[in-house]
Protein backbone atom coordinates (compact mmCIF):
# COMPACT_ATOMS: atom_id res chain seq x y z
CA UNK A 1 0.00 0.00 0.00
CA UNK A 2 2.97 2.33 0.43
CA UNK A 3 3.39 2.69 -3.33
CA UNK A 4 -0.28 3.58 -3.75
CA UNK A 5 0.02 6.37 -1.18
CA UNK A 6 3.22 7.48 -2.85
CA UNK A 7 1.47 7.46 -6.23
CA UNK A 8 -1.12 9.88 -4.86
CA UNK A 9 1.69 12.18 -3.69
CA UNK A 10 3.38 12.04 -7.09
CA UNK A 11 0.03 12.51 -8.87
CA UNK A 12 -0.51 15.73 -6.93
CA UNK A 13 2.94 17.01 -7.89
CA UNK A 14 2.62 16.07 -11.58
CA UNK A 15 -0.88 17.60 -11.66
CA UNK A 16 0.68 21.01 -10.99
CA UNK A 17 2.23 20.89 -14.47
CA UNK A 18 -0.33 22.52 -16.79
CA UNK A 19 1.39 21.36 -19.98
CA UNK A 20 1.29 17.73 -18.85
CA UNK A 21 -2.32 18.09 -17.74
CA UNK A 22 -3.29 19.51 -21.14
CA UNK A 23 -1.53 16.62 -22.87
CA UNK A 24 -3.30 14.07 -20.64
CA UNK A 25 -6.69 15.66 -21.24
CA UNK A 26 -6.30 15.96 -25.00
CA UNK A 27 -4.55 12.73 -26.00
CA UNK A 28 -4.85 9.00 -25.64
CA UNK A 29 -2.81 7.48 -22.79
CA UNK A 30 -0.30 6.13 -25.32
CA UNK A 31 0.15 9.55 -26.93
CA UNK A 32 0.34 11.37 -23.59
CA UNK A 33 2.98 8.94 -22.35
CA UNK A 34 5.13 10.07 -25.29
CA UNK A 35 4.82 13.73 -24.26
CA UNK A 36 6.06 15.52 -21.16
CA UNK A 37 4.49 13.11 -18.65
CA UNK A 38 7.51 10.79 -18.21
CA UNK A 39 9.88 13.67 -17.43
CA UNK A 40 7.36 15.32 -15.11
CA UNK A 41 6.96 11.98 -13.34
CA UNK A 42 10.73 11.53 -12.97
CA UNK A 43 11.08 15.10 -11.71
CA UNK A 44 8.34 14.57 -9.13
CA UNK A 45 9.95 11.32 -7.94
CA UNK A 46 13.36 12.98 -7.65
CA UNK A 47 11.90 16.00 -5.84
CA UNK A 48 10.28 13.72 -3.30
CA UNK A 49 13.44 11.76 -2.61
CA UNK A 50 14.07 12.81 0.98
CA UNK A 51 10.57 12.08 2.21
CA UNK A 52 10.12 8.92 0.18
CA UNK A 53 13.56 7.34 -0.16
CA UNK A 54 12.32 3.73 0.04
CA UNK A 55 9.61 4.14 -2.59
CA UNK A 56 11.94 6.10 -4.84
CA UNK A 57 14.52 3.30 -4.76
CA UNK A 58 11.88 0.68 -5.64
CA UNK A 59 10.83 2.73 -8.66
CA UNK A 60 14.30 3.68 -9.86
CA UNK A 61 15.85 0.23 -9.40
CA UNK A 62 13.20 -1.86 -11.14
CA UNK A 63 12.00 -0.93 -14.65
CA UNK A 64 8.86 -3.06 -14.30
CA UNK A 65 7.91 -1.35 -11.03
CA UNK A 66 8.66 2.02 -12.65
CA UNK A 67 6.44 1.22 -15.63
CA UNK A 68 3.58 0.08 -13.42
CA UNK A 69 4.00 3.08 -11.14
CA UNK A 70 3.91 5.45 -14.12
CA UNK A 71 0.64 3.90 -15.24
CA UNK A 72 -0.89 4.15 -11.74
CA UNK A 73 0.02 7.84 -11.49
CA UNK A 74 -1.23 8.46 -15.03
CA UNK A 75 -4.54 6.73 -14.29
CA UNK A 76 -4.95 8.68 -11.04
CA UNK A 77 -4.47 11.93 -12.95
CA UNK A 78 -6.89 10.84 -15.68
CA UNK A 79 -9.54 10.04 -13.04
CA UNK A 80 -9.16 13.47 -11.51
CA UNK A 81 -9.59 15.27 -14.84
C-alpha positions as CSV (number, residue, x, y, z in Angstrom):
1,X,0.0,0.0,0.0
2,X,3.0,2.3,0.4
3,X,3.4,2.7,-3.3
4,X,-0.3,3.6,-3.8
5,X,0.0,6.4,-1.2
6,X,3.2,7.5,-2.8
7,X,1.5,7.5,-6.2
8,X,-1.1,9.9,-4.9
9,X,1.7,12.2,-3.7
10,X,3.4,12.0,-7.1
11,X,0.0,12.5,-8.9
12,X,-0.5,15.7,-6.9
13,X,2.9,17.0,-7.9
14,X,2.6,16.1,-11.6
15,X,-0.9,17.6,-11.7
16,X,0.7,21.0,-11.0
17,X,2.2,20.9,-14.5
18,X,-0.3,22.5,-16.8
19,X,1.4,21.4,-20.0
20,X,1.3,17.7,-18.8
21,X,-2.3,18.1,-17.7
22,X,-3.3,19.5,-21.1
23,X,-1.5,16.6,-22.9
24,X,-3.3,14.1,-20.6
25,X,-6.7,15.7,-21.2
26,X,-6.3,16.0,-25.0
27,X,-4.6,12.7,-26.0
28,X,-4.8,9.0,-25.6
29,X,-2.8,7.5,-22.8
30,X,-0.3,6.1,-25.3
31,X,0.1,9.6,-26.9
32,X,0.3,11.4,-23.6
33,X,3.0,8.9,-22.3
34,X,5.1,10.1,-25.3
35,X,4.8,13.7,-24.3
36,X,6.1,15.5,-21.2
37,X,4.5,13.1,-18.6
38,X,7.5,10.8,-18.2
39,X,9.9,13.7,-17.4
40,X,7.4,15.3,-15.1
41,X,7.0,12.0,-13.3
42,X,10.7,11.5,-13.0
43,X,11.1,15.1,-11.7
44,X,8.3,14.6,-9.1
45,X,10.0,11.3,-7.9
46,X,13.4,13.0,-7.7
47,X,11.9,16.0,-5.8
48,X,10.3,13.7,-3.3
49,X,13.4,11.8,-2.6
50,X,14.1,12.8,1.0
51,X,10.6,12.1,2.2
52,X,10.1,8.9,0.2
53,X,13.6,7.3,-0.2
54,X,12.3,3.7,0.0
55,X,9.6,4.1,-2.6
56,X,11.9,6.1,-4.8
57,X,14.5,3.3,-4.8
58,X,11.9,0.7,-5.6
59,X,10.8,2.7,-8.7
60,X,14.3,3.7,-9.9
61,X,15.9,0.2,-9.4
62,X,13.2,-1.9,-11.1
63,X,12.0,-0.9,-14.6
64,X,8.9,-3.1,-14.3
65,X,7.9,-1.4,-11.0
66,X,8.7,2.0,-12.6
67,X,6.4,1.2,-15.6
68,X,3.6,0.1,-13.4
69,X,4.0,3.1,-11.1
70,X,3.9,5.4,-14.1
71,X,0.6,3.9,-15.2
72,X,-0.9,4.1,-11.7
73,X,0.0,7.8,-11.5
74,X,-1.2,8.5,-15.0
75,X,-4.5,6.7,-14.3
76,X,-4.9,8.7,-11.0
77,X,-4.5,11.9,-12.9
78,X,-6.9,10.8,-15.7
79,X,-9.5,10.0,-13.0
80,X,-9.2,13.5,-11.5
81,X,-9.6,15.3,-14.8
